[in-house]
Amino acid sequence: MKSGKPYDTIVIGIGVVGAAAAYHLARRGQRVLALEQFDLDHSMGSSHGESRIIRYAYKDSIYVDMAKQAFPMWRDLEQRSGKRLLTPSGGLDFGPADSPSLLATRDCLDAAGIAYEWLSASESARRFPQFRLAPDMAAIHQPDAAILNASICVRTLAEMAEISGAMLKTKCPAIKIEPSSDSVYVETPEGGFTAGKVVVSAGPWAGKLLQTLDLNLPLTVTRQEQVFFEPARRTAFLPGTFPVFIHHREPWIYGLPDTGTGLKIAVHNLSHAIDPDDVRPAQDDTSVDTVRAWVKRFLPWGDGPIREKRECLYTMTPDEHFIIDTHPGYSNVVIGSPCSGHGFKFAILTGFLLADLAQGRAPTQERFTVRRFLE
């Protein structure tokens, strides 16, 4: 094994998941080195911007359970750091009253004992006049949903990891990973580093890194476009007045209040498969046209000039579940990617689970294994 300064764990990628893993490991007294190929809080991946949804309303009980763990972890980080990370907003899930996903979401909330209201279209209109639901629609209002300030979350996790003793290196990509029986060597432009374990949390670049370790996973990197509107009635779309929302119908549309950059609306997983090292701007306005038509139909007060269009990368698995596991051939290589477009809210918990795996403390949850793609 090549020589290098020893660490207990090297974390590759300081997006929200990698920053969370470094934070938890450092707080446990581990000697941590975290590597990032760009600047901290860069806009090339999946963790930047002012807003992400955090919610209990899921149609799958495993994510409801994870949200119950993640909410208090984010609040604990707020207290420890003195930073405001969550902004309460409440959440509205709506669609046809007989929508299977909407009904499954209601059932999961019931099973978890989480308070919500089931609203008819007319009840929703009285409560949230911004929306124009069709008469055959219904909505779930869950008051605990909130907004996470994405960039502040990433920077805070990174800062708190450093305060706890972690070493962070930006503009320092991992070129090669060489695991052996008892350690892992990571080559970078600044030299080589050795640790007992490595956590690969490289987001869109995870697939390429893992291929160098003979693990070819079916990961697809997609370019997602977010549209920010200048609402005709801006005060109706501020946090505290307007909830985060998800429309349960193809194409799935979600949105967040105006936190200062405009009313944020996007199509979930409108896929444009790309190479993360060659991201080019969209060549047409298909997604903008889709979102604009949707806003005119369901949020007419929000229809206004477009302030900005941004791009964000999703790294998708075929089943849209996460990977939180160890490499099948190298137990000292821990994998914490991808998030499949809905992982930010859970990242502080995901980092905790990755820290557990790196320390051999807990087995992988069956849903998130690598094995499901290899059998």
C-alpha positions as CSV (number, residue, x, y, z in Angstrom):
1,M,0.0,0.0,0.0
2,K,1.3,3.4,-0.9
3,S,2.1,5.7,2.0
4,G,0.2,8.8,3.0
5,K,-1.1,10.5,6.1
6,P,-3.4,8.1,7.9
7,Y,-7.0,8.9,8.6
8,D,-9.8,6.7,9.9
9,T,-12.1,7.6,7.1
10,I,-11.9,9.5,3.8
11,V,-15.1,11.0,2.5
12,I,-15.3,11.6,-1.2
13,G,-17.7,14.4,-2.1
14,I,-18.8,17.2,0.1
15,G,-22.4,17.6,-1.0
16,V,-25.0,17.4,1.6
17,V,-24.6,13.6,2.2
18,G,-20.8,13.7,2.3
19,A,-20.8,16.8,4.6
20,A,-23.3,14.9,6.9
21,A,-21.1,11.8,6.9
22,A,-18.0,13.9,7.8
23,Y,-19.9,15.7,10.5
24,H,-21.1,12.5,12.2
25,L,-17.8,10.7,11.9
26,A,-15.8,13.7,13.3
27,R,-18.2,14.1,16.2
28,R,-17.5,10.5,17.0
29,G,-13.8,11.2,17.3
30,Q,-12.8,9.8,13.9
31,R,-9.9,11.3,12.0
32,V,-11.7,12.4,8.9
33,L,-10.5,13.8,5.5
34,A,-13.3,15.0,3.2
35,L,-12.5,15.7,-0.5
36,E,-14.4,17.8,-2.9
37,Q,-13.5,18.3,-6.6
38,F,-15.1,21.8,-6.7
39,D,-15.7,24.6,-4.2
40,L,-17.8,23.9,-1.2
41,D,-21.5,24.6,-2.0
42,H,-20.9,24.5,-5.8
43,S,-23.7,24.5,-8.3
44,M,-22.5,21.6,-10.4
45,G,-24.3,18.8,-8.6
46,S,-27.4,18.3,-6.5
47,S,-27.0,20.1,-3.1
48,H,-27.1,23.8,-3.9
49,G,-29.8,26.5,-3.8
50,E,-32.1,28.1,-1.3
51,S,-34.8,25.5,-0.8
52,R,-35.6,21.8,-0.5
53,I,-38.7,20.2,0.8
54,I,-38.7,18.2,4.1
55,R,-41.9,16.3,4.8
56,Y,-43.5,13.3,6.4
57,A,-46.0,12.8,3.5
58,Y,-44.6,9.7,1.6
59,K,-46.4,6.8,0.1
60,D,-43.7,4.4,1.4
61,S,-43.5,3.8,5.1
62,I,-39.7,3.5,5.1
63,Y,-39.4,7.2,4.2
64,V,-42.0,8.3,6.7
65,D,-39.9,6.5,9.4
66,M,-36.7,8.1,8.1
67,A,-38.3,11.6,8.2
68,K,-39.3,11.0,11.8
69,Q,-35.5,10.5,12.5
70,A,-34.3,13.3,10.2
71,F,-36.5,16.2,11.5
72,P,-35.0,16.1,15.0
73,M,-31.5,15.7,13.6
74,W,-31.8,18.9,11.6
75,R,-33.2,20.7,14.6
76,D,-30.3,19.5,16.7
77,L,-27.9,20.8,14.1
78,E,-29.7,24.2,14.2
79,Q,-29.2,24.3,18.0
80,R,-25.6,23.3,17.9
81,S,-24.6,25.7,15.0
82,G,-26.9,28.6,15.8
83,K,-28.0,28.6,12.1
84,R,-31.5,28.7,10.9
85,L,-31.9,25.7,8.5
86,L,-35.7,25.0,8.5
87,T,-38.5,27.3,7.6
88,P,-42.0,26.0,8.5
89,S,-44.4,26.1,5.6
90,G,-46.8,23.1,5.9
91,G,-47.2,20.8,2.9
92,L,-50.0,20.0,0.5
93,D,-50.2,16.8,-1.5
94,F,-53.1,16.7,-4.0
95,G,-54.5,14.9,-6.9
96,P,-57.5,12.9,-8.0
97,A,-59.3,11.8,-4.8
98,D,-58.9,8.1,-5.9
99,S,-55.2,8.5,-6.7
100,P,-53.3,5.4,-5.5
101,S,-50.3,7.4,-4.5
102,L,-52.4,10.0,-2.6
103,L,-54.3,7.2,-0.8
104,A,-51.1,5.4,0.0
105,T,-49.6,8.6,1.5
106,R,-52.7,9.0,3.7
107,D,-52.4,5.3,4.8
108,C,-48.7,5.8,5.7
109,L,-49.4,8.9,7.8
110,D,-52.2,7.1,9.6
111,A,-49.9,4.1,10.3
112,A,-47.2,6.4,11.6
113,G,-49.6,8.4,13.8
114,I,-48.8,11.7,12.1
115,A,-51.4,14.4,12.1
116,Y,-52.9,15.6,8.8
117,E,-56.1,16.8,7.2
118,W,-57.9,15.3,4.3
119,L,-59.4,18.2,2.3
120,S,-61.9,18.1,-0.5
121,A,-61.3,20.4,-3.4
122,S,-63.7,23.0,-2.0
123,E,-62.1,22.8,1.5
124,S,-58.7,23.2,0.0
125,A,-59.9,26.3,-1.9
126,R,-61.0,27.9,1.3
127,R,-57.8,27.1,3.1
128,F,-55.4,27.7,0.2
129,P,-57.0,30.0,-2.4
130,Q,-53.8,30.1,-4.4
131,F,-54.7,26.6,-5.8
132,R,-57.4,25.8,-8.3
133,L,-58.2,22.1,-7.8
134,A,-60.6,20.3,-10.0
135,P,-63.9,19.1,-8.2
136,D,-62.8,15.5,-8.3
137,M,-59.5,16.2,-6.5
138,A,-58.6,16.0,-2.8
139,A,-55.6,17.1,-0.8
140,I,-53.6,16.1,2.2
141,H,-52.5,19.0,4.4
142,Q,-49.6,18.0,6.7
143,P,-48.6,21.0,8.9
144,D,-45.1,19.9,9.8
145,A,-43.6,20.1,6.3
146,A,-40.9,22.7,5.9
147,I,-38.2,24.2,3.7
148,L,-34.5,23.4,4.2
149,N,-32.1,26.1,3.0
150,A,-29.9,23.7,1.0
151,S,-26.7,25.8,0.7
152,I,-26.8,26.8,4.3
153,C,-27.3,23.2,5.3
154,V,-24.3,22.1,3.3
155,R,-22.1,24.8,4.6
156,T,-23.2,24.3,8.2
157,L,-22.6,20.6,8.1
158,A,-19.1,21.2,6.6
159,E,-18.3,23.9,9.2
160,M,-19.5,21.8,12.1
161,A,-17.4,18.8,10.8
162,E,-14.3,21.1,10.8
163,I,-15.1,22.3,14.3
164,S,-15.2,18.7,15.3
165,G,-11.8,18.0,13.8
166,A,-12.4,17.0,10.2
167,M,-10.0,18.1,7.5
168,L,-11.8,19.4,4.4
169,K,-10.0,19.8,1.0
170,T,-11.8,21.5,-1.9
171,K,-10.8,21.6,-5.5
172,C,-9.2,18.2,-4.8
173,P,-10.8,15.4,-6.8
174,A,-10.3,11.7,-6.1
175,I,-8.5,10.3,-9.1
176,K,-8.2,6.7,-8.0
177,I,-9.3,4.5,-5.1
178,E,-7.2,1.5,-4.2
179,P,-8.6,-0.6,-1.4
180,S,-6.6,-3.4,0.3
181,S,-7.5,-5.8,3.1
182,D,-7.1,-3.3,5.9
183,S,-6.9,0.2,4.3
184,V,-7.8,2.4,1.4
185,Y,-5.5,4.6,-0.6
186,V,-7.0,7.6,-2.4
187,E,-5.0,9.4,-5.1
188,T,-5.6,13.1,-5.7
189,P,-3.7,15.9,-7.5
190,E,-2.3,16.9,-4.1
191,G,-0.9,13.5,-3.4
192,G,-2.1,10.2,-1.9
193,F,-4.1,9.7,1.3
194,T,-4.6,6.5,3.3
195,A,-7.5,5.6,5.7
196,G,-9.1,2.6,7.1
197,K,-12.3,3.3,5.3
198,V,-13.6,5.4,2.5
199,V,-17.1,6.8,2.0
200,V,-18.1,7.4,-1.6
201,S,-20.7,10.2,-1.6
202,A,-19.9,11.7,-4.9
203,G,-23.4,12.1,-6.2
204,P,-23.4,12.3,-10.1
205,W,-19.8,11.1,-10.2
206,A,-20.3,8.1,-7.9
207,G,-21.0,5.7,-10.8
208,K,-17.7,6.6,-12.5
209,L,-15.7,6.2,-9.3
210,L,-17.4,2.8,-8.5
211,Q,-16.7,1.5,-12.0
212,T,-13.0,1.8,-11.2
213,L,-13.7,-0.6,-8.4
214,D,-15.4,-3.2,-10.7
215,L,-18.8,-2.2,-9.6
216,N,-21.0,-1.2,-12.5
217,L,-24.3,0.0,-11.1
218,P,-27.4,1.0,-13.2
219,L,-27.2,4.7,-12.3
220,T,-28.5,7.4,-14.6
221,V,-27.5,11.1,-14.1
222,T,-30.3,13.4,-15.3
223,R,-30.5,17.2,-15.7
224,Q,-33.5,18.7,-14.0
225,E,-34.8,22.2,-14.6
226,Q,-36.3,24.4,-11.9
227,V,-38.3,27.5,-12.9
228,F,-38.6,30.5,-10.6
229,F,-41.6,32.8,-11.2
230,E,-42.3,36.3,-10.1
231,P,-45.9,35.8,-8.9
232,A,-48.6,38.2,-9.8
233,R,-49.5,38.2,-6.1
234,R,-46.2,37.7,-4.3
235,T,-47.5,38.0,-0.8
236,A,-49.7,34.9,-1.4
237,F,-46.7,32.7,-2.0
238,L,-44.4,33.5,0.9
239,P,-43.5,30.9,3.5
240,G,-46.1,30.7,6.2
241,T,-48.8,31.6,3.7
242,F,-48.1,29.1,0.9
243,P,-47.2,25.5,1.5
244,V,-44.7,23.3,-0.2
245,F,-46.7,21.0,-2.5
246,I,-46.7,17.9,-4.7
247,H,-49.2,17.1,-7.4
248,H,-49.9,13.4,-7.6
249,R,-50.3,13.0,-11.3
250,E,-48.0,12.5,-14.3
251,P,-46.0,14.6,-14.8
252,W,-45.4,15.1,-11.1
253,I,-45.1,18.8,-10.3
254,Y,-43.7,20.1,-7.1
255,G,-43.2,23.6,-5.8
256,L,-41.9,25.7,-2.9
257,P,-42.8,29.2,-1.6
258,D,-40.9,32.3,-2.7
259,T,-37.9,32.5,-0.3
260,G,-36.5,35.6,-2.1
261,T,-35.7,34.2,-5.5
262,G,-39.2,33.6,-6.7
263,L,-41.9,30.9,-6.7
264,K,-40.1,27.6,-7.4
265,I,-41.9,25.1,-9.6
266,A,-40.4,22.0,-11.3
267,V,-41.3,18.7,-12.9
268,H,-40.0,15.8,-10.8
269,N,-37.6,13.6,-12.9
270,L,-38.3,15.0,-16.3
271,S,-35.3,13.1,-17.5
272,H,-32.5,14.4,-19.7
273,A,-29.8,11.8,-19.2
274,I,-26.3,13.5,-19.3
275,D,-22.7,13.0,-18.5
276,P,-21.9,15.0,-15.3
277,D,-18.6,16.0,-16.8
278,D,-20.3,17.5,-19.9
279,V,-23.5,19.2,-18.7
280,R,-24.9,21.5,-21.5
281,P,-27.8,23.9,-21.1
282,A,-31.2,22.6,-22.3
283,Q,-31.7,23.2,-26.0
284,D,-35.4,23.9,-25.8
285,D,-38.0,25.2,-23.3
286,T,-40.0,21.9,-23.0
287,S,-39.9,21.9,-19.2
288,V,-40.5,25.6,-18.9
289,D,-43.6,25.3,-21.2
290,T,-44.8,22.3,-19.1
291,V,-44.4,24.2,-15.9
292,R,-45.9,27.4,-17.3
293,A,-49.1,25.6,-18.5
294,W,-49.4,23.9,-15.1
295,V,-49.1,27.1,-13.2
296,K,-51.8,28.8,-15.4
297,R,-54.1,25.9,-14.7
298,F,-53.5,25.2,-11.0
299,L,-51.8,28.4,-9.6
300,P,-53.1,31.3,-11.6
301,W,-52.0,33.9,-9.0
302,G,-48.4,32.6,-9.4
303,D,-48.3,33.1,-13.2
304,G,-45.9,35.9,-13.9
305,P,-42.5,36.7,-15.5
306,I,-39.8,34.0,-15.1
307,R,-37.1,35.3,-12.9
308,E,-34.7,32.5,-13.4
309,K,-34.2,28.9,-14.7
310,R,-31.7,26.7,-12.9
311,E,-30.4,23.2,-13.4
312,C,-29.9,20.5,-10.8
313,L,-28.6,17.0,-11.3
314,Y,-30.5,13.9,-10.1
315,T,-28.6,10.5,-9.9
316,M,-31.3,7.9,-10.3
317,T,-31.5,4.2,-9.5
318,P,-34.1,2.1,-11.5
319,D,-36.3,1.8,-8.5
320,E,-35.7,5.3,-7.2
321,H,-34.5,4.1,-3.8
322,F,-31.2,5.1,-2.3
323,I,-27.9,3.1,-2.0
324,I,-26.5,3.0,1.6
325,D,-24.3,0.0,1.7
326,T,-20.7,-1.3,1.5
327,H,-19.0,-2.4,-1.7
328,P,-19.7,-6.2,-2.2
329,G,-16.0,-6.9,-2.8
330,Y,-14.5,-4.3,-0.4
331,S,-16.0,-4.0,3.0
332,N,-14.0,-0.9,3.7
333,V,-15.6,1.0,0.8
334,V,-18.9,2.5,1.9
335,I,-21.4,3.9,-0.7
336,G,-23.8,6.7,0.0
337,S,-25.2,7.6,-3.4
338,P,-27.4,8.2,-5.3
339,C,-30.4,10.0,-3.8
340,S,-32.7,9.6,-6.8
341,G,-34.1,13.1,-6.6
342,H,-35.6,12.9,-3.0
343,G,-32.6,12.5,-0.7
344,F,-31.8,16.0,0.6
345,K,-34.2,16.0,3.5
346,F,-32.8,12.7,4.7
347,A,-29.1,13.6,4.2
348,I,-28.4,14.3,7.9
349,L,-29.7,10.8,8.7
350,T,-28.0,9.2,5.6
351,G,-24.7,10.6,6.8
352,F,-25.3,9.1,10.2
353,L,-26.0,5.7,8.6
354,L,-22.9,5.9,6.5
355,A,-20.9,6.7,9.6
356,D,-22.4,3.6,11.2
357,L,-21.3,1.5,8.2
358,A,-17.8,3.0,8.2
359,Q,-17.5,2.0,11.9
360,G,-19.1,-1.4,11.4
361,R,-21.9,-0.5,13.8
362,A,-25.0,-1.5,11.8
363,P,-26.1,-3.7,8.8
364,T,-27.5,-2.2,5.7
365,Q,-31.3,-1.7,5.4
366,E,-32.5,-4.2,2.9
367,R,-34.2,-1.6,0.6
368,F,-30.9,0.2,0.1
369,T,-28.4,-2.6,-0.7
370,V,-26.1,-2.8,-3.7
371,R,-27.1,-6.4,-3.9
372,R,-30.5,-5.7,-5.4
373,F,-28.8,-4.6,-8.6
374,L,-26.4,-7.6,-8.8
375,E,-28.6,-10.6,-8.2
